[in-house]
Amino acid sequence: MSDHAIYEIEVTDIRGQSHSMAEYQGKVLLIVNTASKCGFTPQFEGLQSLYNDLAGRGLVVLGFPCNQFLNQDPGDDDAISQFCSLNYGVDFPMFAKVEVNGPGTHPLFSLLKGRARGLLGSEKIKWNFTKFLVNREGEVVNRYPPTTKPDAIRADIEKLL
Protein backbone atom coordinates (compact mmCIF):
# COMPACT_ATOMS: atom_id res chain seq x y z
CA MET A 1 0.00 0.00 0.00
CA SER A 2 1.22 3.48 -0.80
CA ASP A 3 1.71 6.12 1.85
CA HIS A 4 -1.41 7.79 0.50
CA ALA A 5 -3.49 4.60 0.85
CA ILE A 6 -5.34 6.13 3.79
CA TYR A 7 -6.96 8.57 1.36
CA GLU A 8 -8.38 5.70 -0.73
CA ILE A 9 -10.47 4.36 2.19
CA GLU A 10 -14.21 4.94 2.39
CA VAL A 11 -15.83 5.67 5.76
CA THR A 12 -19.42 6.18 6.87
CA ASP A 13 -20.26 9.07 9.18
CA ILE A 14 -22.51 8.69 12.21
CA ARG A 15 -25.49 9.87 10.15
CA GLY A 16 -24.96 7.13 7.56
CA GLN A 17 -23.36 9.29 4.85
CA SER A 18 -20.43 7.81 2.92
CA HIS A 19 -17.18 9.78 2.73
CA SER A 20 -13.71 9.30 1.34
CA MET A 21 -10.77 9.82 3.67
CA ALA A 22 -9.42 11.95 0.78
CA GLU A 23 -11.61 14.75 2.22
CA TYR A 24 -8.98 15.04 4.95
CA GLN A 25 -5.93 15.16 2.66
CA GLY A 26 -3.49 17.85 3.79
CA LYS A 27 -4.80 17.79 7.38
CA VAL A 28 -3.21 16.35 10.51
CA LEU A 29 -5.50 13.59 11.76
CA LEU A 30 -6.01 12.17 15.24
CA ILE A 31 -8.06 9.00 14.73
CA VAL A 32 -9.57 7.43 17.85
CA ASN A 33 -11.72 4.37 18.55
CA THR A 34 -14.24 5.68 21.07
CA ALA A 35 -16.87 4.33 23.48
CA SER A 36 -19.66 5.99 25.46
CA LYS A 37 -19.53 3.82 28.58
CA CYS A 38 -15.81 3.41 29.23
CA GLY A 39 -13.57 4.63 32.03
CA PHE A 40 -11.76 6.66 29.36
CA THR A 41 -14.97 8.25 28.00
CA PRO A 42 -14.14 11.59 29.68
CA GLN A 43 -11.30 11.84 27.12
CA PHE A 44 -13.97 13.12 24.73
CA GLU A 45 -13.54 16.41 26.59
CA GLY A 46 -9.79 16.49 25.91
CA LEU A 47 -10.26 15.47 22.28
CA GLN A 48 -12.81 18.24 21.79
CA SER A 49 -10.43 20.72 23.45
CA LEU A 50 -7.62 19.77 21.03
CA TYR A 51 -10.04 20.12 18.13
CA ASN A 52 -11.27 23.53 19.36
CA ASP A 53 -7.72 24.82 19.81
CA LEU A 54 -6.00 23.36 16.74
CA ALA A 55 -8.61 22.85 14.00
CA GLY A 56 -7.83 26.31 12.64
CA ARG A 57 -4.24 25.19 12.09
CA GLY A 58 -5.22 21.96 10.31
CA LEU A 59 -6.05 19.32 12.94
CA VAL A 60 -9.06 17.07 12.49
CA VAL A 61 -10.07 14.63 15.24
CA LEU A 62 -11.99 11.62 13.89
CA GLY A 63 -13.98 9.46 16.31
CA PHE A 64 -14.94 5.88 15.46
CA PRO A 65 -17.23 4.26 18.05
CA CYS A 66 -16.48 0.61 18.74
CA ASN A 67 -18.36 -1.93 20.85
CA GLN A 68 -15.69 -4.64 20.88
CA PHE A 69 -14.42 -4.02 24.40
CA LEU A 70 -16.81 -5.27 27.10
CA ASN A 71 -19.87 -3.94 25.25
CA GLN A 72 -19.01 -0.34 26.19
CA ASP A 73 -20.75 1.28 23.23
CA PRO A 74 -23.96 -0.75 22.80
CA GLY A 75 -26.15 2.08 21.47
CA ASP A 76 -26.94 2.72 17.84
CA ASP A 77 -25.16 5.50 15.95
CA ASP A 78 -27.92 8.01 16.74
CA ALA A 79 -27.71 7.34 20.49
CA ILE A 80 -23.91 7.58 20.39
CA SER A 81 -24.07 10.88 18.50
CA GLN A 82 -26.53 12.36 20.98
CA PHE A 83 -24.46 11.17 23.96
CA CYS A 84 -21.26 12.71 22.59
CA SER A 85 -22.76 16.07 21.76
CA LEU A 86 -24.92 16.38 24.88
CA ASN A 87 -22.31 15.23 27.41
CA TYR A 88 -19.09 16.46 25.87
CA GLY A 89 -20.07 19.05 23.25
CA VAL A 90 -18.42 16.93 20.57
CA ASP A 91 -18.54 18.59 17.18
CA PHE A 92 -15.53 16.91 15.56
CA PRO A 93 -16.42 14.27 12.96
CA MET A 94 -17.90 11.09 14.41
CA PHE A 95 -18.40 7.97 12.33
CA ALA A 96 -20.58 4.88 12.27
CA LYS A 97 -19.65 2.14 14.70
CA VAL A 98 -16.76 -0.02 13.47
CA GLU A 99 -14.81 -3.11 14.43
CA VAL A 100 -11.11 -2.50 15.07
CA ASN A 101 -10.01 -6.12 15.61
CA GLY A 102 -10.85 -9.50 14.15
CA PRO A 103 -12.20 -10.57 10.77
CA GLY A 104 -14.59 -7.60 10.55
CA THR A 105 -11.87 -4.97 11.11
CA HIS A 106 -12.63 -1.78 9.19
CA PRO A 107 -10.04 -1.14 6.43
CA LEU A 108 -9.00 2.14 8.07
CA PHE A 109 -8.05 0.39 11.29
CA SER A 110 -6.30 -2.42 9.39
CA LEU A 111 -4.09 0.23 7.78
CA LEU A 112 -3.52 2.16 11.02
CA LYS A 113 -2.59 -0.95 13.00
CA GLY A 114 -0.26 -2.17 10.26
CA ARG A 115 1.60 1.15 10.12
CA ALA A 116 1.83 1.81 13.87
CA ARG A 117 2.11 -1.23 16.08
CA GLY A 118 1.34 -1.24 19.77
CA LEU A 119 3.15 -2.62 22.79
CA LEU A 120 5.65 -5.37 21.96
CA GLY A 121 4.92 -5.00 18.25
CA SER A 122 1.30 -6.09 18.56
CA GLU A 123 -1.14 -4.88 15.91
CA LYS A 124 -4.23 -5.64 17.98
CA ILE A 125 -5.99 -2.70 19.60
CA LYS A 126 -6.25 -3.44 23.31
CA TRP A 127 -8.99 -1.04 24.40
CA ASN A 128 -11.15 1.99 23.66
CA PHE A 129 -9.48 5.36 23.03
CA THR A 130 -6.39 4.06 21.26
CA LYS A 131 -5.21 7.05 19.22
CA PHE A 132 -3.41 7.23 15.88
CA LEU A 133 -1.67 10.39 14.68
CA VAL A 134 -1.45 10.89 10.91
CA ASN A 135 0.59 13.67 9.29
CA ARG A 136 -0.48 15.93 6.42
CA GLU A 137 1.00 13.47 3.89
CA GLY A 138 -1.18 10.59 5.14
CA GLU A 139 1.59 8.79 7.03
CA VAL A 140 0.77 7.20 10.38
CA VAL A 141 3.41 8.72 12.65
CA ASN A 142 2.40 7.49 16.09
CA ARG A 143 0.05 5.31 18.09
CA TYR A 144 -0.93 6.15 21.66
CA PRO A 145 -2.45 3.80 24.22
CA PRO A 146 -5.83 4.54 25.84
CA THR A 147 -4.09 5.77 29.00
CA THR A 148 -2.45 8.65 27.09
CA LYS A 149 -4.64 11.67 27.66
CA PRO A 150 -5.34 13.87 24.62
CA ASP A 151 -3.49 16.84 26.11
CA ALA A 152 -0.31 14.72 26.36
CA ILE A 153 -0.36 14.44 22.54
CA ARG A 154 -0.68 18.20 21.96
CA ALA A 155 3.07 18.82 21.47
CA ASP A 156 3.35 15.97 18.94
CA ILE A 157 0.34 17.37 17.02
CA GLU A 158 1.71 20.92 17.05
CA LYS A 159 5.03 19.69 15.52
CA LEU A 160 3.03 18.40 12.54
CA LEU A 161 0.95 21.56 12.14
C-alpha positions as a Markdown table, in Angstrom:
| # | Residue | x | y | z |
|---|---|---|---|---|
| 1 | Met | 0.0 | 0.0 | 0.0 |
| 2 | Ser | 1.2 | 3.5 | -0.8 |
| 3 | Asp | 1.7 | 6.1 | 1.8 |
| 4 | His | -1.4 | 7.8 | 0.5 |
| 5 | Ala | -3.5 | 4.6 | 0.8 |
| 6 | Ile | -5.3 | 6.1 | 3.8 |
| 7 | Tyr | -7.0 | 8.6 | 1.4 |
| 8 | Glu | -8.4 | 5.7 | -0.7 |
| 9 | Ile | -10.5 | 4.4 | 2.2 |
| 10 | Glu | -14.2 | 4.9 | 2.4 |
| 11 | Val | -15.8 | 5.7 | 5.8 |
| 12 | Thr | -19.4 | 6.2 | 6.9 |
| 13 | Asp | -20.3 | 9.1 | 9.2 |
| 14 | Ile | -22.5 | 8.7 | 12.2 |
| 15 | Arg | -25.5 | 9.9 | 10.1 |
| 16 | Gly | -25.0 | 7.1 | 7.6 |
| 17 | Gln | -23.4 | 9.3 | 4.8 |
| 18 | Ser | -20.4 | 7.8 | 2.9 |
| 19 | His | -17.2 | 9.8 | 2.7 |
| 20 | Ser | -13.7 | 9.3 | 1.3 |
| 21 | Met | -10.8 | 9.8 | 3.7 |
| 22 | Ala | -9.4 | 11.9 | 0.8 |
| 23 | Glu | -11.6 | 14.7 | 2.2 |
| 24 | Tyr | -9.0 | 15.0 | 5.0 |
| 25 | Gln | -5.9 | 15.2 | 2.7 |
| 26 | Gly | -3.5 | 17.8 | 3.8 |
| 27 | Lys | -4.8 | 17.8 | 7.4 |
| 28 | Val | -3.2 | 16.3 | 10.5 |
| 29 | Leu | -5.5 | 13.6 | 11.8 |
| 30 | Leu | -6.0 | 12.2 | 15.2 |
| 31 | Ile | -8.1 | 9.0 | 14.7 |
| 32 | Val | -9.6 | 7.4 | 17.9 |
| 33 | Asn | -11.7 | 4.4 | 18.5 |
| 34 | Thr | -14.2 | 5.7 | 21.1 |
| 35 | Ala | -16.9 | 4.3 | 23.5 |
| 36 | Ser | -19.7 | 6.0 | 25.5 |
| 37 | Lys | -19.5 | 3.8 | 28.6 |
| 38 | Cys | -15.8 | 3.4 | 29.2 |
| 39 | Gly | -13.6 | 4.6 | 32.0 |
| 40 | Phe | -11.8 | 6.7 | 29.4 |
| 41 | Thr | -15.0 | 8.2 | 28.0 |
| 42 | Pro | -14.1 | 11.6 | 29.7 |
| 43 | Gln | -11.3 | 11.8 | 27.1 |
| 44 | Phe | -14.0 | 13.1 | 24.7 |
| 45 | Glu | -13.5 | 16.4 | 26.6 |
| 46 | Gly | -9.8 | 16.5 | 25.9 |
| 47 | Leu | -10.3 | 15.5 | 22.3 |
| 48 | Gln | -12.8 | 18.2 | 21.8 |
| 49 | Ser | -10.4 | 20.7 | 23.4 |
| 50 | Leu | -7.6 | 19.8 | 21.0 |
| 51 | Tyr | -10.0 | 20.1 | 18.1 |
| 52 | Asn | -11.3 | 23.5 | 19.4 |
| 53 | Asp | -7.7 | 24.8 | 19.8 |
| 54 | Leu | -6.0 | 23.4 | 16.7 |
| 55 | Ala | -8.6 | 22.8 | 14.0 |
| 56 | Gly | -7.8 | 26.3 | 12.6 |
| 57 | Arg | -4.2 | 25.2 | 12.1 |
| 58 | Gly | -5.2 | 22.0 | 10.3 |
| 59 | Leu | -6.0 | 19.3 | 12.9 |
| 60 | Val | -9.1 | 17.1 | 12.5 |
| 61 | Val | -10.1 | 14.6 | 15.2 |
| 62 | Leu | -12.0 | 11.6 | 13.9 |
| 63 | Gly | -14.0 | 9.5 | 16.3 |
| 64 | Phe | -14.9 | 5.9 | 15.5 |
| 65 | Pro | -17.2 | 4.3 | 18.0 |
| 66 | Cys | -16.5 | 0.6 | 18.7 |
| 67 | Asn | -18.4 | -1.9 | 20.9 |
| 68 | Gln | -15.7 | -4.6 | 20.9 |
| 69 | Phe | -14.4 | -4.0 | 24.4 |
| 70 | Leu | -16.8 | -5.3 | 27.1 |
| 71 | Asn | -19.9 | -3.9 | 25.3 |
| 72 | Gln | -19.0 | -0.3 | 26.2 |
| 73 | Asp | -20.7 | 1.3 | 23.2 |
| 74 | Pro | -24.0 | -0.7 | 22.8 |
| 75 | Gly | -26.1 | 2.1 | 21.5 |
| 76 | Asp | -26.9 | 2.7 | 17.8 |
| 77 | Asp | -25.2 | 5.5 | 15.9 |
| 78 | Asp | -27.9 | 8.0 | 16.7 |
| 79 | Ala | -27.7 | 7.3 | 20.5 |
| 80 | Ile | -23.9 | 7.6 | 20.4 |
| 81 | Ser | -24.1 | 10.9 | 18.5 |
| 82 | Gln | -26.5 | 12.4 | 21.0 |
| 83 | Phe | -24.5 | 11.2 | 24.0 |
| 84 | Cys | -21.3 | 12.7 | 22.6 |
| 85 | Ser | -22.8 | 16.1 | 21.8 |
| 86 | Leu | -24.9 | 16.4 | 24.9 |
| 87 | Asn | -22.3 | 15.2 | 27.4 |
| 88 | Tyr | -19.1 | 16.5 | 25.9 |
| 89 | Gly | -20.1 | 19.1 | 23.3 |
| 90 | Val | -18.4 | 16.9 | 20.6 |
| 91 | Asp | -18.5 | 18.6 | 17.2 |
| 92 | Phe | -15.5 | 16.9 | 15.6 |
| 93 | Pro | -16.4 | 14.3 | 13.0 |
| 94 | Met | -17.9 | 11.1 | 14.4 |
| 95 | Phe | -18.4 | 8.0 | 12.3 |
| 96 | Ala | -20.6 | 4.9 | 12.3 |
| 97 | Lys | -19.6 | 2.1 | 14.7 |
| 98 | Val | -16.8 | 0.0 | 13.5 |
| 99 | Glu | -14.8 | -3.1 | 14.4 |
| 100 | Val | -11.1 | -2.5 | 15.1 |
| 101 | Asn | -10.0 | -6.1 | 15.6 |
| 102 | Gly | -10.8 | -9.5 | 14.2 |
| 103 | Pro | -12.2 | -10.6 | 10.8 |
| 104 | Gly | -14.6 | -7.6 | 10.5 |
| 105 | Thr | -11.9 | -5.0 | 11.1 |
| 106 | His | -12.6 | -1.8 | 9.2 |
| 107 | Pro | -10.0 | -1.1 | 6.4 |
| 108 | Leu | -9.0 | 2.1 | 8.1 |
| 109 | Phe | -8.1 | 0.4 | 11.3 |
| 110 | Ser | -6.3 | -2.4 | 9.4 |
| 111 | Leu | -4.1 | 0.2 | 7.8 |
| 112 | Leu | -3.5 | 2.2 | 11.0 |
| 113 | Lys | -2.6 | -1.0 | 13.0 |
| 114 | Gly | -0.3 | -2.2 | 10.3 |
| 115 | Arg | 1.6 | 1.1 | 10.1 |
| 116 | Ala | 1.8 | 1.8 | 13.9 |
| 117 | Arg | 2.1 | -1.2 | 16.1 |
| 118 | Gly | 1.3 | -1.2 | 19.8 |
| 119 | Leu | 3.1 | -2.6 | 22.8 |
| 120 | Leu | 5.7 | -5.4 | 22.0 |
| 121 | Gly | 4.9 | -5.0 | 18.2 |
| 122 | Ser | 1.3 | -6.1 | 18.6 |
| 123 | Glu | -1.1 | -4.9 | 15.9 |
| 124 | Lys | -4.2 | -5.6 | 18.0 |
| 125 | Ile | -6.0 | -2.7 | 19.6 |
| 126 | Lys | -6.2 | -3.4 | 23.3 |
| 127 | Trp | -9.0 | -1.0 | 24.4 |
| 128 | Asn | -11.1 | 2.0 | 23.7 |
| 129 | Phe | -9.5 | 5.4 | 23.0 |
| 130 | Thr | -6.4 | 4.1 | 21.3 |
| 131 | Lys | -5.2 | 7.1 | 19.2 |
| 132 | Phe | -3.4 | 7.2 | 15.9 |
| 133 | Leu | -1.7 | 10.4 | 14.7 |
| 134 | Val | -1.4 | 10.9 | 10.9 |
| 135 | Asn | 0.6 | 13.7 | 9.3 |
| 136 | Arg | -0.5 | 15.9 | 6.4 |
| 137 | Glu | 1.0 | 13.5 | 3.9 |
| 138 | Gly | -1.2 | 10.6 | 5.1 |
| 139 | Glu | 1.6 | 8.8 | 7.0 |
| 140 | Val | 0.8 | 7.2 | 10.4 |
| 141 | Val | 3.4 | 8.7 | 12.6 |
| 142 | Asn | 2.4 | 7.5 | 16.1 |
| 143 | Arg | 0.1 | 5.3 | 18.1 |
| 144 | Tyr | -0.9 | 6.2 | 21.7 |
| 145 | Pro | -2.5 | 3.8 | 24.2 |
| 146 | Pro | -5.8 | 4.5 | 25.8 |
| 147 | Thr | -4.1 | 5.8 | 29.0 |
| 148 | Thr | -2.4 | 8.6 | 27.1 |
| 149 | Lys | -4.6 | 11.7 | 27.7 |
| 150 | Pro | -5.3 | 13.9 | 24.6 |
| 151 | Asp | -3.5 | 16.8 | 26.1 |
| 152 | Ala | -0.3 | 14.7 | 26.4 |
| 153 | Ile | -0.4 | 14.4 | 22.5 |
| 154 | Arg | -0.7 | 18.2 | 22.0 |
| 155 | Ala | 3.1 | 18.8 | 21.5 |
| 156 | Asp | 3.3 | 16.0 | 18.9 |
| 157 | Ile | 0.3 | 17.4 | 17.0 |
| 158 | Glu | 1.7 | 20.9 | 17.1 |
| 159 | Lys | 5.0 | 19.7 | 15.5 |
| 160 | Leu | 3.0 | 18.4 | 12.5 |
| 161 | Leu | 0.9 | 21.6 | 12.1 |
